[in-house]
Amino acid sequence: MRPTCVATQMVEDARVVVTRFDFKPGAETGWHRHDHDYVITAITDCPMLIEEPGGGQRRVLVAAGTAYRRDRGVEHNVVNDGAVAMSFVEVELK
């Protein structure tokens, strides 16, 4: 069993939810489904193992200072696939 990452909610209002995620090596978010469109901005380099429904997996590196966005409905488990801690901020658009 993997350790769980630390999710710290920074802002929530009528328009957004902003959460910082901090992962020790090997830590995971746990399976979840995004109910909103969202943007991720990497604070550190983020070597991620993305586990997808049906058993699929993919590895991605989100470099520190870069961002990406996804539409609502994404379902996955995110794992720190690196040897050092990683952190990112997620902004969900309500």
Residue, then its C-alpha position, 0 to 999 in steps of 0.5 A: m500500500r502506498p502512502t497518500c499525498v498531502a492535499t492542502q486546500m488554499v482557496e475555495d469560492a464560487r468560481v474555483v478550488v485551489t489545492r496544493f498537492d505534496f507527494k513523498p516518493g511513491a505517494e499517491t492521490g488515490w483514485h478520483r474523478h474530476d468533477h470540474d475542468y482543471v489546471i495543474t501547475a508544477i512547483t517541482d519537477c513532477p515525474m508522475l505515474i498515471e494509473e487509468p481505468g482498465g489497468g492502463q498506465r503512463r509515465v509523464l514528466v511535468a517540469a517545474g514551472t509548467a502547466y497543463r489543463r484537462d476537462r472534467g470527467v478525468e478519472h485516475n490515480v496519480v503517483n510520484d514516480g520519482a526518488v524525491a518529493m514533488s509538488f503541484v498546485e491544482v486549480e479546479l474551475k467551477 
